Amino acid sequence: MATMEIEFHQLDLRYQSLRRRSPEREKRLLASLAQHGQQTPIVVVAAEGGAQAVVDGYKRVRALKTLKADTVQATVWELPEAEALLLERQMRSADGDGPFEQAWLLHELVVRFALAQAELARRFDKSVSWVCRRLALVEDLPEEIQRQVREGTVVAHAGMKYLVPLARANRADALKLVAGLGGRRPSSRQMGALYGAWLHGGAKSRDLLLADPWLFLKAQEELQRAKAEPSASQQLLGDLGALSGISRRATRRLREGLARQLAEGERDEVRRCLLQAKADAQELFALGDKELGDA
């Protein structure tokens, strides 16, 4: 295993589509490389034509290109590509690959290296059905949506939980929905609301949802806010209930002899507050008699 400086034109980036991008992490990495330089080599293996296929380090490559670097430090693994991909995956298993990263890697190993599902199950220490379910993600979800998952425009969890079943039910509608998002990044909660509305809506409501998902979400949020806010009559009843409760508590404290325990200054303050409360209550009762009759 050797480390060397490699020019960017010598790199083969064939596996960069196997990872999701995180703009926040890439921004932090860019700042670190600008300040400290490259601290960790990327990992490459020999590919056909004398190129070096990048196995690990795509974020570093993109950041160094942005910083106009001429070369990148790389560690060369003397392994076949398939073995290198599997080893790299095992080494970063603590990072918690999501289902999509697993699916993309499995698909690459099946298509490029013709590894059987039983062999992949053994290598990943999983069942064959687990391999099948992951591969189904690649088959069921349109490539355009997978691209947005890779780029971070679509939250991977939302893609897995909502867009995969939507694409299975109606591939065209799944594509329309993602296109309607216009590159903006909905949360998992918002994507769940869109999928739920599509699932339970009729043809007309589905058309409106797909035409402008963000307008639909705004309308739903306004509706939920209106339901959450009490009406004016409910607010008045709440105020009167609170007034009654406060009056009963104050009365109980006075009956328990609290007034006799007060210092002279405190007694004067309580008298002042009682007079103010009495005036406010009398005004309330007079207005109630006027507006409601004998309250």
N, C-alpha and C positions, 0 to 999 in steps of 0.2 A: 504494500500500500504506500504510494508515493504522493507527495504534495508538490504542485507546480503552479506556475502562472500560465493562464490560458487566455488567448484573445477571444473576444466575443464571437467573431465569425467562425470559430472552431467549435462552438457549442451547438448541439442538437437539442432543441427544446420540445421534443416530441411528447413529453409526459406532463407538460404544464397544465393540460386540461383535466388532470386527475385531482386537482386541488381547488377548493373554494378560495376566493380572495377576501381579505379583510382590509378595507381602506384604512381603518384605525391602526391596525398592527403595522401595515406597510408604511404609514406616516411616521410611526415611532421608530421603525427600523431605518428609514431614510435619515432621520435626525441623528440617530446613533452612528450610522456610517459616515455622515458628514463630519461629525465631531471626532470620532475615534478611528475611522477607517475600518476595513474588513478584519474582524477578529476570528471568525469561524469560516473555514473553507467550505465551498459547496462540494457535493459528491457527484462524480461522473464515472461512467464506464465507457470503454471503447466501443464505438459503433462503426458501421460500414463506411467506407470512404475516408477513413482517418479522422472522422469527427468524434466528439466526446458527448455522449448522451447524458444530460443532466438528470440525476436520480433524486437529488435533494438540493434545495437552495434557490428555488425560482424567485422568491421574494428578494433575496440578495442580488440576484442577477438584474431584476427590474430596477432595484434601487441604485445599483452601481451604474447602470446605463443612464439613469436620470441624472446622476452626478457626473456624467461624462468621463467615467473611468476608462482606461485603455484595456485593462486586463482584470481577471478575477482569479483569486486563489482557489485551487481545486484539489481535492483528494481523489485519486484514481483508485477505484476498486477493481481488482483483478478477478472479476466474476462475470458470468453470463448475465445479460440484461434482466431476464426473468428472476434469477436468483437475487440480483441486486435490488430489484423492486420489492421482493418479498422481505429481504433482510431490512431494508430501510423502513418498511412498514412496521415490522416487529420492533425496531429500535425506537420508533416514535409512537408506539401504541399508547403510551401514557397520555399523549395529547388528546386522546379521545376522538378518533375519526368518527365522523357522522356517517349515516347510511349511504349518502351520496358518494363520499370519497371511497367508501368500501366498494360500492357498486361500480364506480368508474375504474377502479384498479382491477376488480374481478373481470370486468368486460375486456379491459386491455389484455389481461393475461390469457383470456379465452381466445380473443380475436387474433392478437399478434403472435402468441406463443403456443396456441392450440392446447392449453392445459385443460384436462378434463375436470368436470365439476367435482368428482369424487376426490381428485388430487388437491383441488383448491380447498375443499372442506377439511382435508387432512392438514394442509399447510396453515390454514387459518384457525385450526382447532375448533371447527364448527360443524354443524350437520350439513348434509347435502341440501336439505330444504332451506336452510339459511342462505346458502349460496344462490339457490334458485330465486328466493324472494328478493335478494339484493340485485341480481341480474334483471329481474322483472322491472325494477325502477328505471333502468336505462331503456328498456323496451317500451314501457308504458308512458313515460314522460317525454313529450316532444323535445327535440334537441334545442329549440329556441328557449324553452323554459329552463332546461339544464344549463344553458349558457348563462342565463341570468342568475341562477343559483351559484354558479362558479364565480361570477363577478360580484356577488353579494347584493344584487338588486332585489332578489327574492330570498327571504330568510329560509334557510335549509329546513328547519323544523316545519315551517308553514308549507313548504313544497312537499315534504313527505306526508304531512297529515291531511292537507286539503287539496293540493293541486294534483297529486297522484290519483286519488279516487275520482276527482273531477275529470281528469284526462281519460281515465278508464271508462267513465260514463259517457263523456262527450268531449272528444279530443279537440274539436273545432272551438267549442265554448271555452275550454281551458286556454287555448291560444288567444282568443278574443279578450278574455279577462286580463291576461298578463299584458297584452298589447295596450289595453285601456288604462293600465296603471301608468303608462308613459314614462317608465324608467324610475319613478318614485318608489320608495321602499316602504311598503306597508308592514305593520307589526304582525306577529302571529295572531294576535287577537283580532285585528282588522281583517286579516285573510280568513280567519274562521267565521267572522260575521258575513263576509261575502259568500263563502262556500255554503253556509247555512241558509242564507237567503236564496241562493241559486237552487239548492236542494229542495226547498219547500215552496218555492215560488212558481207561479204559472208562466206561460210563454211570454206574456207582455212584461211582467216584472223582471223576468230574466233578460229580455232585450234591453230594458232600461238600465239594469245593473251592468251588463256587459258594455253598453255604449259609453257609460261614464261611471266607473266604480267609485271614484272619489266623491262625486256628487251624491251617489247613493249612500256612502258612508257618512257624509255630512248630514244628510236628511235623517238617517238612523240615529245619529248622535243627538240631533235636535229633538227628535221624538223621545228618546230616552231621558234627555234633560227635562223635557216638559212633564214626563211622567214622574220624575223624581222630585220636582218642585211642587210643594203644596199649593193649592188654590188659595185665593184671598179669604174665602170663608173658612178654610181649614186653618189658615194662619190666625184669623181672629179667634176661632175656637181655642187654638193653642195658647194664645195670649191670655184669654179669659181663664183658661184652666190653670195657667201658671200663676196668674194673679190670685186665684182662689187658694192655690196651694201655699203660696208665700204668706198670705193672710193667716191661714190656719197655723203655720209654723210660728209666726210672730206672736199670735195670740197664745199659743201653748207656752212659749218662753215667758211671756209676761205672767201667765197664771202660775207658773212654777216659781215665781218670786224673783225673777232676774232683775227687775227694776230696783229692788232693795239693795242689790249688790253693786249697783253702778256708782262710780264717783260722781261728784257734782258736775264736772265738765261733761262726762258721758251722758248724764241725765239730760242736760241741756241739749246735747246733740240729738238724743233720741226724741225729745219733745219736738225739735225742729223738723226732724224727718217724719214724725207722725202727722204734724200739721200739713206738710207738703203732700204726704200720701193721702190724707183726708181730702184735700183740695182736688187732687188729681182724680180720686175715686168719685167725688161728687160731680165733677165735670163729666166723667165717663157715664155715670148713672143718668144724669140729666140728658145727655145726648142719646143714650139708649132709650129713654122714655120717649124722646121726641121722634126717633127714627123707627122704633119697633113697637111703640105703645108702652103699656105698663110692664117694664122689664122686671 
